[in-house]
Amino acid sequence: MAQSTGNARLAVIAGLTMIGIYAVQFVAARFSLRDHLTATDMATLRFAGAGMVFLPVVWRSGFQRVKALGWRRALALAVLAGLPYPLIINWGLIYAPAVHGAALCPASIVFFSFLLSLFQERASYPRTIGVVAIIVGLLLFVTPARGGAHEILFGDLLFVASGLMFSAYATLVRQWRVDPLTATSAVVLLSCLPLPFLTFLAPSGFHAAAGAEIISQVLIQGLLAGAAAMFLYTYIVGQLGSQAASLFMPGVPIATVVVGMIVLGETPTAIQFAAIAIMAAGMGFSAMTRRAAKQA
């Protein structure tokens, strides 16, 4: 019992750390995509940085971790959370504001994780209310920024698609009982393989970006978002389950607002502040009902 409580506390700490990483990631991505780098550049830097961490791990293990997982399963995880995932998000950031990505990505992860969990367990009525509150708050959060433009709608749909991909990844990790190090190593390894071709074939803005900007994005997008955050989320899924892990995601737009106000000088509207309160309430309500159910 004490060990279970300790693991739950570690999972909460991991979740809060992950929220901070993703908030910084969205703000940093918006800064570079707006000025110099392309969506492909950002995805390349993400897995180049993540590869610095995990490729030595894979090399030392002699690919045993990936082989034990199975190449088909490893490929499935890489398709869902590997190179296509940041490409879709960064593509969406070209058409829609960063705040949309920070809101719709976690919103769709919560929503699709909830739907996928219904195939394995029956959702309680209070839990459903909490998830509905989160979705309402996240949708309300992006409403003031909507101008009816087709480009913004296209970007929003890309964010939703990325949420479906990542929630499916979390569900498979849980179902296959893959440990965080193996899952992340497999995703990073298979995502690094096509990077040389991507660098030469896709349009790039590396020549216009300063060296300091490229290095900072390697650290933020690669080491933090590509390696650390993915490892933390996979760890949370293993400890709490994919649906409970997804409840940390509404904290991403909240943290992004704070970081955006400090770094970019962007202040949310009154409606967006109200949406933040709704999201926090829904997340807290869902967490409390889950804890009460476990204690019962």
Backbone as CSV, one residue per row, in Angstrom:
resi,resn,N_x,N_y,N_z,CA_x,CA_y,CA_z,C_x,C_y,C_z
1,MET,0.826,-1.206,0.000,0.000,0.000,0.000,0.859,1.253,0.000
2,ALA,1.904,1.259,0.864,2.800,2.414,0.928,3.552,2.582,-0.378
3,GLN,3.949,1.435,-0.985,4.660,1.510,-2.257,3.755,2.044,-3.350
4,SER,2.481,1.635,-3.332,1.528,2.120,-4.325,1.322,3.621,-4.192
5,THR,1.231,4.097,-2.924,1.068,5.529,-2.698,2.291,6.298,-3.177
6,GLY,3.479,5.732,-2.901,4.709,6.376,-3.352,4.793,6.447,-4.859
7,ASN,4.387,5.372,-5.551,4.387,5.378,-7.013,3.406,6.400,-7.564
8,ALA,2.239,6.521,-6.909,1.251,7.508,-7.346,1.789,8.925,-7.194
9,ARG,2.506,9.172,-6.097,3.077,10.504,-5.896,4.140,10.802,-6.941
10,LEU,4.969,9.808,-7.250,5.977,9.988,-8.295,5.314,10.255,-9.644
11,ALA,4.197,9.581,-9.901,3.474,9.792,-11.156,2.930,11.215,-11.232
12,VAL,2.440,11.749,-10.108,1.939,13.131,-10.073,3.071,14.118,-10.340
13,ILE,4.218,13.889,-9.701,5.388,14.750,-9.930,5.808,14.685,-11.401
14,ALA,5.797,13.473,-11.943,6.140,13.306,-13.356,5.151,14.060,-14.243
15,GLY,3.869,14.026,-13.881,2.854,14.724,-14.659,3.037,16.230,-14.644
16,LEU,3.347,16.789,-13.481,3.560,18.236,-13.379,4.801,18.665,-14.164
17,THR,5.838,17.841,-14.110,7.049,18.135,-14.892,6.755,18.098,-16.380
18,MET,5.978,17.111,-16.795,5.616,16.979,-18.199,4.808,18.192,-18.669
19,ILE,3.907,18.681,-17.837,3.106,19.859,-18.187,4.008,21.057,-18.454
20,GLY,4.992,21.258,-17.582,5.918,22.369,-17.762,6.714,22.246,-19.049
21,ILE,7.152,21.031,-19.372,7.934,20.814,-20.595,7.104,21.129,-21.830
22,TYR,5.868,20.629,-21.877,5.039,20.855,-23.053,4.664,22.323,-23.219
23,ALA,4.482,23.033,-22.098,4.172,24.460,-22.184,5.316,25.227,-22.826
24,VAL,6.532,24.941,-22.387,7.706,25.592,-22.968,7.859,25.198,-24.432
25,GLN,7.543,23.952,-24.744,7.690,23.465,-26.117,6.805,24.250,-27.083
26,PHE,5.529,24.455,-26.731,4.616,25.149,-27.631,5.053,26.590,-27.862
27,VAL,5.481,27.276,-26.806,5.909,28.662,-26.939,7.180,28.748,-27.786
28,ALA,8.130,27.852,-27.525,9.382,27.853,-28.291,9.133,27.494,-29.750
29,ALA,8.233,26.531,-29.995,7.928,26.131,-31.367,7.292,27.282,-32.128
30,ARG,6.395,27.997,-31.492,5.740,29.129,-32.159,6.765,30.192,-32.530
31,PHE,7.704,30.439,-31.637,8.720,31.458,-31.887,9.540,31.128,-33.139
32,SER,10.001,29.882,-33.249,10.864,29.512,-34.373,10.086,29.314,-35.670
33,LEU,8.900,28.731,-35.597,8.096,28.525,-36.801,7.649,29.850,-37.399
34,ARG,7.491,30.842,-36.556,7.052,32.154,-37.024,8.175,32.884,-37.759
35,ASP,9.418,32.595,-37.396,10.540,33.362,-37.940,11.379,32.599,-38.968
36,HIS,11.909,31.433,-38.597,12.907,30.806,-39.464,12.604,29.360,-39.834
37,LEU,12.438,28.518,-38.854,12.419,27.074,-39.084,11.075,26.594,-39.631
38,THR,11.112,25.445,-40.325,9.905,24.831,-40.860,9.423,23.725,-39.927
39,ALA,8.242,23.192,-40.228,7.692,22.101,-39.421,8.606,20.876,-39.485
40,THR,9.183,20.631,-40.644,10.111,19.512,-40.799,11.378,19.738,-39.979
41,ASP,11.879,20.979,-39.990,13.072,21.306,-39.199,12.838,21.009,-37.723
42,MET,11.678,21.413,-37.208,11.375,21.233,-35.792,11.291,19.753,-35.437
43,ALA,10.672,18.964,-36.323,10.578,17.526,-36.072,11.956,16.877,-36.123
44,THR,12.792,17.345,-37.043,14.158,16.813,-37.139,14.945,17.103,-35.879
45,LEU,14.853,18.344,-35.387,15.575,18.719,-34.169,15.044,17.956,-32.964
46,ARG,13.749,17.690,-32.969,13.144,16.957,-31.854,13.773,15.578,-31.693
47,PHE,13.862,14.841,-32.802,14.366,13.469,-32.686,15.878,13.400,-32.771
48,ALA,16.513,14.449,-33.286,17.970,14.508,-33.207,18.391,14.646,-31.746
49,GLY,17.678,15.507,-30.998,17.972,15.661,-29.578,17.602,14.434,-28.772
50,ALA,16.429,13.864,-29.076,16.007,12.656,-28.358,16.937,11.495,-28.655
51,GLY,17.463,11.444,-29.896,18.373,10.372,-30.254,19.669,10.413,-29.470
52,MET,20.112,11.617,-29.107,21.322,11.739,-28.291,21.176,11.028,-26.952
53,VAL,19.945,10.961,-26.471,19.691,10.337,-25.171,19.454,8.839,-25.309
54,PHE,18.604,8.456,-26.256,18.124,7.079,-26.282,18.870,6.154,-27.235
55,LEU,19.491,6.681,-28.277,20.229,5.793,-29.172,21.401,5.102,-28.472
56,PRO,22.155,5.776,-27.598,23.179,5.045,-26.839,22.596,3.929,-25.970
57,VAL,21.378,4.161,-25.440,20.716,3.138,-24.636,20.403,1.917,-25.493
58,VAL,19.868,2.181,-26.698,19.538,1.092,-27.620,20.805,0.366,-28.055
59,TRP,21.878,1.116,-28.302,23.131,0.512,-28.746,23.738,-0.390,-27.678
60,ARG,23.712,0.078,-26.422,24.288,-0.720,-25.326,23.499,-1.996,-25.083
61,SER,22.208,-1.941,-25.297,21.386,-3.128,-25.073,21.399,-4.070,-26.267
62,GLY,22.101,-3.665,-27.347,22.166,-4.522,-28.526,20.811,-4.728,-29.172
63,PHE,19.958,-3.719,-29.107,18.616,-3.757,-29.684,17.719,-4.804,-29.032
64,GLN,18.134,-5.302,-27.870,17.356,-6.347,-27.213,15.991,-5.842,-26.766
65,ARG,15.953,-4.594,-26.304,14.672,-4.043,-25.843,13.662,-3.971,-26.988
66,VAL,14.119,-3.476,-28.136,13.218,-3.358,-29.278,12.837,-4.739,-29.803
67,LYS,13.798,-5.660,-29.831,13.502,-7.014,-30.292,12.496,-7.705,-29.382
68,ALA,12.638,-7.475,-28.058,11.690,-8.082,-27.121,10.285,-7.521,-27.317
69,LEU,10.203,-6.243,-27.647,8.901,-5.639,-27.922,8.325,-6.180,-29.220
70,GLY,9.183,-6.413,-30.181,8.723,-6.856,-31.503,8.732,-5.677,-32.456
71,TRP,9.275,-5.896,-33.667,9.410,-4.784,-34.597,8.067,-4.261,-35.069
72,ARG,7.063,-5.114,-35.185,5.735,-4.644,-35.611,5.117,-3.731,-34.554
73,ARG,5.219,-4.137,-33.300,4.693,-3.290,-32.233,5.498,-2.007,-32.118
74,ALA,6.813,-2.115,-32.251,7.665,-0.932,-32.192,7.310,0.047,-33.309
75,LEU,7.064,-0.481,-34.503,6.691,0.370,-35.634,5.342,1.040,-35.394
76,ALA,4.406,0.304,-34.817,3.088,0.888,-34.524,3.219,2.051,-33.539
77,LEU,4.018,1.863,-32.496,4.219,2.938,-31.517,4.929,4.125,-32.152
78,ALA,5.889,3.851,-33.049,6.630,4.929,-33.699,5.746,5.728,-34.650
79,VAL,4.822,5.061,-35.322,3.907,5.766,-36.219,2.983,6.684,-35.428
80,LEU,2.555,6.226,-34.259,1.592,7.000,-33.465,2.239,8.136,-32.669
81,ALA,3.430,7.910,-32.113,4.063,8.910,-31.253,5.447,9.330,-31.727
82,GLY,5.868,8.819,-32.880,7.181,9.144,-33.393,7.170,10.312,-34.349
83,LEU,7.921,10.211,-35.430,8.132,11.324,-36.353,6.849,11.939,-36.906
84,PRO,5.822,11.145,-37.305,4.602,11.781,-37.825,3.895,12.664,-36.803
85,TYR,4.034,12.341,-35.522,3.317,13.084,-34.482,3.739,14.551,-34.406
86,PRO,5.027,14.886,-34.216,5.397,16.306,-34.187,5.248,16.980,-35.534
87,LEU,5.380,16.227,-36.638,5.175,16.826,-37.956,3.756,17.369,-38.085
88,ILE,2.779,16.596,-37.614,1.380,17.017,-37.690,1.131,18.221,-36.783
89,ILE,1.682,18.191,-35.573,1.493,19.319,-34.658,2.138,20.589,-35.220
90,ASN,3.380,20.480,-35.691,4.075,21.651,-36.230,3.412,22.169,-37.498
91,TRP,2.877,21.263,-38.277,2.113,21.655,-39.467,0.884,22.458,-39.048
92,GLY,0.224,22.001,-37.992,-0.931,22.731,-37.490,-0.573,24.100,-36.959
93,LEU,0.604,24.229,-36.357,1.036,25.522,-35.813,1.310,26.550,-36.898
94,ILE,1.481,26.105,-38.121,1.662,27.034,-39.237,0.348,27.740,-39.552
95,TYR,-0.777,27.035,-39.377,-2.085,27.569,-39.757,-2.875,28.128,-38.579
96,ALA,-2.673,27.579,-37.399,-3.463,27.999,-36.231,-2.535,28.514,-35.142
97,PRO,-3.050,29.399,-34.274,-2.225,29.943,-33.186,-1.735,28.852,-32.242
98,ALA,-0.623,29.143,-31.583,-0.033,28.161,-30.670,-0.982,27.815,-29.536
99,VAL,-1.788,28.796,-29.108,-2.711,28.530,-28.011,-3.743,27.484,-28.411
100,HIS,-4.085,27.419,-29.704,-5.003,26.378,-30.184,-4.364,25.002,-30.037
101,GLY,-3.088,24.918,-30.412,-2.399,23.641,-30.272,-2.290,23.216,-28.828
102,ALA,-1.952,24.174,-27.954,-1.803,23.862,-26.530,-3.126,23.463,-25.901
103,ALA,-4.244,23.873,-26.499,-5.556,23.523,-25.956,-6.129,22.267,-26.612
104,LEU,-6.121,22.237,-27.944,-6.787,21.147,-28.654,-6.026,19.833,-28.597
105,CYS,-4.699,19.878,-28.565,-3.935,18.627,-28.460,-4.272,17.878,-27.165
106,PRO,-4.145,18.511,-25.997,-4.520,17.787,-24.772,-6.005,17.495,-24.684
107,ALA,-6.848,18.402,-25.222,-8.295,18.148,-25.190,-8.637,16.865,-25.929
108,SER,-8.064,16.715,-27.109,-8.360,15.519,-27.894,-7.744,14.269,-27.277
109,ILE,-6.599,14.419,-26.609,-6.008,13.276,-25.912,-6.923,12.803,-24.789
110,VAL,-7.446,13.754,-24.008,-8.381,13.402,-22.933,-9.624,12.731,-23.504
111,PHE,-10.172,13.324,-24.549,-11.418,12.820,-25.129,-11.237,11.423,-25.715
112,PHE,-10.209,11.241,-26.533,-10.009,9.939,-27.180,-9.538,8.880,-26.184
113,SER,-8.766,9.283,-25.186,-8.378,8.319,-24.142,-9.607,7.836,-23.392
114,PHE,-10.529,8.743,-23.151,-11.783,8.382,-22.483,-12.583,7.405,-23.345
115,LEU,-12.686,7.691,-24.646,-13.434,6.807,-25.537,-12.791,5.434,-25.637
116,LEU,-11.454,5.405,-25.792,-10.762,4.121,-25.928,-10.839,3.302,-24.649
117,SER,-10.905,3.977,-23.501,-10.980,3.249,-22.231,-12.320,2.538,-22.064
118,LEU,-13.343,3.004,-22.789,-14.663,2.381,-22.673,-14.676,0.957,-23.203
119,PHE,-13.682,0.604,-24.042,-13.584,-0.769,-24.547,-13.049,-1.725,-23.484
120,GLN,-12.432,-1.171,-22.436,-11.818,-2.005,-21.406,-12.528,-1.910,-20.068
121,GLU,-13.134,-0.770,-19.788,-13.818,-0.602,-18.510,-14.997,0.344,-18.659
122,ARG,-15.917,0.227,-17.733,-17.105,1.074,-17.760,-16.799,2.378,-17.030
123,ALA,-17.100,3.495,-17.663,-16.814,4.798,-17.063,-17.891,5.144,-16.042
124,SER,-17.463,5.648,-14.896,-18.414,6.073,-13.879,-19.066,7.397,-14.278
125,TYR,-20.222,7.651,-13.716,-20.943,8.886,-14.032,-20.160,10.123,-13.596
126,PRO,-19.608,10.159,-12.366,-18.818,11.336,-11.977,-17.590,11.547,-12.857
127,ARG,-16.941,10.462,-13.259,-15.764,10.578,-14.125,-16.145,11.170,-15.474
128,THR,-17.286,10.750,-15.981,-17.766,11.280,-17.254,-18.024,12.779,-17.151
129,ILE,-18.609,13.204,-16.036,-18.862,14.637,-15.837,-17.550,15.419,-15.848
130,GLY,-16.539,14.876,-15.182,-15.242,15.549,-15.140,-14.625,15.687,-16.520
131,VAL,-14.696,14.631,-17.319,-14.132,14.674,-18.674,-14.912,15.644,-19.549
132,VAL,-16.231,15.637,-19.427,-17.053,16.576,-20.202,-16.696,18.019,-19.843
133,ALA,-16.481,18.289,-18.552,-16.101,19.637,-18.127,-14.764,20.045,-18.734
134,ILE,-13.822,19.107,-18.800,-12.519,19.393,-19.397,-12.677,19.738,-20.881
135,ILE,-13.461,18.954,-21.592,-13.656,19.187,-23.021,-14.350,20.530,-23.251
136,VAL,-15.368,20.836,-22.463,-16.071,22.115,-22.595,-15.121,23.280,-22.348
137,GLY,-14.307,23.163,-21.311,-13.368,24.225,-20.998,-12.338,24.433,-22.090
138,LEU,-11.833,23.342,-22.650,-10.836,23.453,-23.704,-11.424,24.036,-24.990
139,LEU,-12.633,23.652,-25.337,-13.281,24.218,-26.515,-13.590,25.699,-26.305
140,LEU,-14.022,26.045,-25.092,-14.287,27.445,-24.778,-13.002,28.267,-24.818
141,PHE,-11.896,27.625,-24.492,-10.615,28.308,-24.448,-10.210,28.850,-25.812
142,VAL,-10.490,28.104,-26.888,-10.078,28.528,-28.219,-11.153,29.320,-28.952
143,THR,-12.347,29.431,-28.380,-13.436,30.133,-29.048,-13.126,31.590,-29.353
144,PRO,-12.555,32.379,-28.424,-12.299,33.788,-28.736,-11.346,33.997,-29.896
145,ALA,-10.470,33.038,-30.144,-9.477,33.211,-31.206,-9.987,32.761,-32.564
146,ARG,-11.181,32.175,-32.605,-11.715,31.677,-33.869,-12.202,32.841,-34.731
147,GLY,-11.733,32.873,-35.955,-12.194,33.920,-36.859,-12.942,33.350,-38.041
148,GLY,-13.214,32.044,-38.021,-13.926,31.420,-39.119,-13.042,31.109,-40.319
149,ALA,-11.738,31.372,-40.223,-10.837,31.130,-41.342,-10.667,29.630,-41.555
150,HIS,-10.646,29.249,-42.826,-10.482,27.827,-43.149,-9.095,27.333,-42.749
151,GLU,-8.096,28.196,-42.829,-6.745,27.794,-42.458,-6.672,27.434,-40.973
152,ILE,-7.324,28.239,-40.129,-7.321,27.958,-38.692,-8.044,26.648,-38.412
153,LEU,-9.161,26.423,-39.103,-9.906,25.173,-38.924,-9.056,23.981,-39.336
154,PHE,-8.310,24.109,-40.422,-7.432,23.026,-40.872,-6.363,22.735,-39.825
155,GLY,-5.769,23.786,-39.257,-4.780,23.601,-38.197,-5.383,22.921,-36.981
156,ASP,-6.612,23.332,-36.618,-7.284,22.721,-35.471,-7.530,21.230,-35.694
157,LEU,-7.922,20.851,-36.916,-8.159,19.445,-37.221,-6.873,18.632,-37.122
158,LEU,-5.750,19.240,-37.495,-4.467,18.557,-37.347,-4.145,18.323,-35.873
159,PHE,-4.448,19.290,-35.020,-4.221,19.123,-33.581,-5.073,17.985,-33.030
160,VAL,-6.320,17.911,-33.474,-7.215,16.844,-33.028,-6.682,15.476,-33.485
161,ALA,-6.199,15.422,-34.720,-5.639,14.167,-35.234,-4.428,13.731,-34.402
162,SER,-3.601,14.676,-33.995,-2.437,14.327,-33.175,-2.875,13.782,-31.820
163,GLY,-3.970,14.316,-31.287,-4.488,13.813,-30.015,-4.967,12.385,-30.122
164,LEU,-5.620,12.045,-31.233,-6.062,10.668,-31.466,-4.863,9.728,-31.543
165,MET,-3.810,10.167,-32.216,-2.613,9.340,-32.359,-1.972,9.062,-31.002
166,PHE,-1.812,10.103,-30.189,-1.108,9.925,-28.929,-1.934,9.127,-27.923
167,SER,-3.246,9.292,-27.942,-4.080,8.499,-27.039,-4.059,7.029,-27.444
168,ALA,-3.989,6.750,-28.750,-3.869,5.370,-29.206,-2.522,4.784,-28.784
169,TYR,-1.472,5.596,-28.847,-0.151,5.164,-28.382,-0.202,4.774,-26.906
170,ALA,-0.795,5.620,-26.088,-0.872,5.347,-24.653,-1.686,4.086,-24.373
171,THR,-2.762,3.890,-25.123,-3.594,2.701,-24.941,-2.815,1.428,-25.275
172,LEU,-2.052,1.453,-26.358,-1.265,0.279,-26.748,-0.149,-0.004,-25.749
173,VAL,0.496,1.052,-25.257,1.548,0.874,-24.250,0.988,0.180,-23.019
174,ARG,-0.190,0.606,-22.608,-0.838,0.006,-21.441,-1.267,-1.429,-21.724
175,GLN,-1.850,-1.647,-22.893,-2.356,-2.977,-23.236,-1.220,-3.984,-23.399
176,TRP,-0.111,-3.547,-24.015,1.026,-4.436,-24.229,1.978,-4.471,-23.032
177,ARG,1.723,-3.635,-22.039,2.545,-3.565,-20.826,4.010,-3.304,-21.164
178,VAL,4.227,-2.263,-21.942,5.574,-1.882,-22.359,6.138,-0.899,-21.335
179,ASP,7.353,-1.156,-20.871,7.954,-0.244,-19.903,8.382,1.044,-20.605
180,PRO,8.473,2.162,-19.856,8.736,3.474,-20.467,10.015,3.526,-21.294
181,LEU,11.096,2.924,-20.785,12.376,2.999,-21.486,12.318,2.268,-22.821
182,THR,11.690,1.090,-22.842,11.582,0.322,-24.083,10.716,1.045,-25.105
183,ALA,9.563,1.555,-24.670,8.648,2.241,-25.592,9.298,3.475,-26.193
184,THR,9.911,4.304,-25.338,10.517,5.538,-25.821,11.717,5.246,-26.707
185,SER,12.525,4.254,-26.340,13.687,3.891,-27.148,13.266,3.430,-28.538
186,ALA,12.211,2.622,-28.606,11.739,2.124,-29.891,11.223,3.263,-30.767
187,VAL,10.464,4.165,-30.173,9.919,5.303,-30.917,11.037,6.189,-31.452
188,VAL,12.015,6.497,-30.599,13.108,7.382,-31.001,13.976,6.717,-32.069
189,LEU,14.286,5.433,-31.889,15.130,4.727,-32.860,14.497,4.747,-34.248
190,LEU,13.252,4.331,-34.353,12.601,4.251,-35.655,12.315,5.625,-36.242
191,SER,12.229,6.647,-35.392,12.002,8.008,-35.888,13.291,8.646,-36.393
192,CYS,14.426,8.210,-35.870,15.712,8.766,-36.307,16.151,8.211,-37.663
193,LEU,15.700,7.020,-38.003,16.152,6.388,-39.243,15.857,7.213,-40.496
194,PRO,14.647,7.809,-40.638,14.384,8.573,-41.876,14.874,10.021,-41.836
195,LEU,15.486,10.464,-40.737,15.886,11.867,-40.615,16.855,12.320,-41.710
196,PRO,17.877,11.520,-42.091,18.773,11.986,-43.166,18.038,12.274,-44.472
197,PHE,17.080,11.406,-44.841,16.314,11.628,-46.064,15.423,12.857,-45.937
198,LEU,14.832,13.034,-44.753,13.955,14.169,-44.519,14.724,15.482,-44.618
199,THR,15.946,15.494,-44.097,16.759,16.702,-44.101,17.107,17.148,-45.514
200,PHE,17.386,16.184,-46.398,17.805,16.525,-47.756,16.626,16.791,-48.692
201,LEU,15.500,16.143,-48.466,14.386,16.228,-49.407,13.379,17.331,-49.066
202,ALA,13.182,17.620,-47.781,12.157,18.579,-47.388,12.717,20.002,-47.340
203,PRO,11.858,21.017,-47.579,12.297,22.414,-47.461,12.784,22.699,-46.044
204,SER,13.826,23.536,-45.927,14.426,23.791,-44.626,14.748,25.270,-44.460
205,GLY,14.739,25.709,-43.197,15.117,27.077,-42.879,16.330,27.134,-41.980
206,PHE,17.072,26.036,-41.914,18.250,25.979,-41.048,19.271,27.067,-41.409
207,HIS,19.391,27.370,-42.718,20.387,28.335,-43.156,20.102,29.749,-42.647
208,ALA,18.819,30.031,-42.337,18.446,31.369,-41.875,18.405,31.486,-40.358
209,ALA,18.496,30.379,-39.660,18.402,30.389,-38.200,19.782,30.504,-37.570
210,ALA,19.829,31.197,-36.437,21.083,31.332,-35.702,21.424,30.018,-35.005
211,GLY,22.732,29.828,-34.754,23.169,28.609,-34.091,22.568,28.453,-32.714
212,ALA,22.433,29.568,-31.981,21.854,29.516,-30.638,20.403,29.067,-30.682
213,GLU,19.665,29.487,-31.725,18.264,29.080,-31.858,18.159,27.586,-32.123
214,ILE,19.022,27.070,-32.982,18.998,25.646,-33.303,19.347,24.812,-32.076
215,ILE,20.376,25.232,-31.344,20.787,24.492,-30.144,19.680,24.501,-29.093
216,SER,19.049,25.653,-28.906,17.978,25.748,-27.903,16.800,24.864,-28.283
217,GLN,16.498,24.767,-29.585,15.388,23.919,-30.010,15.739,22.442,-29.892
218,VAL,17.011,22.097,-30.077,17.433,20.710,-29.845,17.193,20.343,-28.386
219,LEU,17.518,21.268,-27.482,17.326,21.011,-26.055,15.844,20.927,-25.703
220,ILE,15.055,21.898,-26.200,13.636,21.969,-25.824,12.815,20.900,-26.536
221,GLN,12.904,20.861,-27.867,12.096,19.919,-28.641,12.631,18.494,-28.549
222,GLY,13.956,18.340,-28.461,14.543,17.007,-28.457,14.707,16.411,-27.082
223,LEU,15.612,16.996,-26.283,15.917,16.410,-24.981,14.721,16.475,-24.032
224,LEU,14.001,17.600,-24.033,12.883,17.755,-23.093,11.587,17.164,-23.643
225,ALA,11.077,17.699,-24.780,9.787,17.231,-25.310,9.894,15.862,-25.957
226,GLY,10.975,15.623,-26.726,11.086,14.363,-27.444,11.507,13.189,-26.589
227,ALA,12.332,13.445,-25.573,12.845,12.345,-24.749,12.205,12.336,-23.367
228,ALA,12.440,13.397,-22.596,11.994,13.415,-21.201,10.477,13.350,-21.075
229,ALA,9.748,14.193,-21.818,8.289,14.237,-21.682,7.644,12.926,-22.110
230,MET,8.138,12.338,-23.198,7.569,11.064,-23.653,7.825,9.959,-22.632
231,PHE,9.031,9.949,-22.070,9.350,8.969,-21.040,8.439,9.157,-19.828
232,LEU,8.244,10.408,-19.405,7.406,10.697,-18.241,5.960,10.277,-18.484
233,TYR,5.430,10.585,-19.680,4.041,10.224,-19.966,3.868,8.712,-19.998
234,THR,4.826,8.019,-20.591,4.753,6.558,-20.626,4.823,5.980,-19.222
235,TYR,5.638,6.607,-18.363,5.728,6.170,-16.963,4.390,6.374,-16.252
236,ILE,3.759,7.515,-16.493,2.468,7.806,-15.852,1.416,6.803,-16.309
237,VAL,1.430,6.482,-17.610,0.485,5.493,-18.137,0.672,4.154,-17.437
238,GLY,1.932,3.762,-17.229,2.200,2.495,-16.557,1.747,2.473,-15.118
239,GLN,1.790,3.629,-14.440,1.405,3.691,-13.035,-0.090,3.916,-12.835
240,LEU,-0.695,4.760,-13.671,-2.077,5.167,-13.430,-3.054,4.730,-14.518
241,GLY,-2.543,4.344,-15.697,-3.419,4.011,-16.808,-3.515,5.174,-17.785
242,SER,-3.893,4.873,-19.033,-3.904,5.889,-20.085,-4.946,6.967,-19.831
243,GLN,-6.127,6.582,-19.307,-7.178,7.570,-19.079,-6.780,8.533,-17.968
244,ALA,-6.249,8.019,-16.869,-5.817,8.887,-15.772,-4.631,9.752,-16.196
245,ALA,-3.717,9.184,-16.994,-2.564,9.951,-17.471,-3.011,11.118,-18.334
246,SER,-4.068,10.914,-19.114,-4.547,11.974,-19.996,-5.109,13.160,-19.224
247,LEU,-5.464,12.949,-17.954,-6.037,14.039,-17.165,-4.998,15.101,-16.817
248,PHE,-3.720,14.798,-16.990,-2.704,15.821,-16.785,-2.654,16.794,-17.968
249,MET,-3.122,16.361,-19.121,-2.962,17.154,-20.330,-3.683,18.500,-20.293
250,PRO,-4.859,18.637,-19.644,-5.466,19.968,-19.572,-4.603,21.003,-18.855
251,GLY,-3.630,20.555,-18.097,-2.722,21.505,-17.464,-1.791,22.167,-18.458
252,VAL,-1.650,21.587,-19.657,-0.739,22.137,-20.659,-1.175,23.530,-21.120
253,PRO,-2.441,23.738,-21.546,-2.816,25.100,-21.945,-2.750,26.096,-20.793
254,ILE,-3.029,25.631,-19.579,-2.940,26.523,-18.424,-1.508,27.005,-18.244
255,ALA,-0.571,26.058,-18.285,0.841,26.427,-18.145,1.319,27.229,-19.348
256,THR,0.800,26.911,-20.541,1.206,27.635,-21.740,0.781,29.096,-21.664
257,VAL,-0.387,29.344,-21.103,-0.840,30.728,-20.923,0.141,31.503,-20.056
258,VAL,0.563,30.876,-18.953,1.496,31.537,-18.036,2.820,31.819,-18.732
259,VAL,3.362,30.801,-19.409,4.634,30.976,-20.114,4.492,31.994,-21.237
260,GLY,3.370,31.937,-21.952,3.147,32.881,-23.047,3.048,34.316,-22.570
261,MET,2.431,34.519,-21.406,2.342,35.868,-20.850,3.718,36.405,-20.494
262,ILE,4.573,35.532,-19.983,5.907,35.963,-19.562,6.831,36.164,-20.761
263,VAL,6.827,35.201,-21.683,7.789,35.218,-22.782,7.290,36.033,-23.970
264,LEU,6.025,35.844,-24.353,5.500,36.478,-25.556,4.631,37.691,-25.279
265,GLY,4.309,37.928,-24.011,3.461,39.066,-23.668,2.015,38.890,-24.080
266,GLU,1.549,37.652,-24.220,0.166,37.383,-24.618,-0.706,37.184,-23.381
267,THR,-1.787,37.941,-23.307,-2.701,37.858,-22.168,-4.031,37.264,-22.611
268,PRO,-4.518,36.220,-21.962,-5.807,35.612,-22.345,-6.973,36.564,-22.111
269,THR,-8.065,36.299,-22.817,-9.289,37.062,-22.614,-10.010,36.569,-21.364
270,ALA,-11.052,37.292,-20.978,-11.840,36.896,-19.808,-12.479,35.522,-20.029
271,ILE,-12.909,35.249,-21.266,-13.516,33.953,-21.576,-12.483,32.839,-21.414
272,GLN,-11.254,33.113,-21.831,-10.216,32.097,-21.714,-9.845,31.836,-20.258
273,PHE,-9.859,32.886,-19.432,-9.627,32.679,-18.006,-10.733,31.819,-17.392
274,ALA,-11.987,32.060,-17.828,-13.100,31.237,-17.354,-12.936,29.788,-17.802
275,ALA,-12.445,29.609,-19.034,-12.224,28.262,-19.547,-11.158,27.540,-18.732
276,ILE,-10.130,28.267,-18.324,-9.078,27.677,-17.501,-9.656,27.162,-16.185
277,ALA,-10.552,27.962,-15.578,-11.183,27.552,-14.322,-12.013,26.286,-14.519
278,ILE,-12.737,26.197,-15.638,-13.561,25.021,-15.931,-12.672,23.790,-16.117
279,MET,-11.569,23.957,-16.834,-10.652,22.839,-17.053,-10.063,22.339,-15.742
280,ALA,-9.622,23.279,-14.910,-9.028,22.899,-13.629,-10.045,22.156,-12.761
281,ALA,-11.294,22.648,-12.771,-12.340,22.003,-11.981,-12.620,20.591,-12.497
282,GLY,-12.705,20.445,-13.808,-12.959,19.118,-14.389,-11.841,18.145,-14.104
283,MET,-10.602,18.622,-14.213,-9.462,17.759,-13.946,-9.427,17.343,-12.482
284,GLY,-9.664,18.322,-11.587,-9.674,18.009,-10.156,-10.803,17.075,-9.778
285,PHE,-11.972,17.275,-10.374,-13.123,16.427,-10.070,-12.872,14.992,-10.521
286,SER,-12.291,14.842,-11.710,-11.991,13.503,-12.228,-10.961,12.795,-11.359
287,ALA,-9.953,13.554,-10.919,-8.908,12.965,-10.081,-9.460,12.539,-8.730
288,MET,-10.335,13.360,-8.149,-10.906,13.038,-6.837,-11.817,11.825,-6.905
289,THR,-12.612,11.733,-7.964,-13.517,10.591,-8.087,-12.737,9.301,-8.294
290,ARG,-11.607,9.392,-9.017,-10.772,8.204,-9.223,-10.172,7.750,-7.908
291,ARG,-9.675,8.710,-7.114,-9.071,8.372,-5.833,-10.110,7.786,-4.875
292,ALA,-11.311,8.383,-4.862,-12.367,7.868,-3.984,-12.767,6.451,-4.380
293,ALA,-12.787,6.191,-5.694,-13.152,4.852,-6.158,-12.116,3.824,-5.733
294,LYS,-10.828,4.210,-5.782,-9.762,3.280,-5.367,-9.828,2.981,-3.878
295,GLN,-10.107,4.024,-3.067,-10.181,3.847,-1.628,-11.372,2.997,-1.228
296,ALA,-12.448,3.098,-2.008,-13.628,2.302,-1.719,-13.378,0.830,-2.009
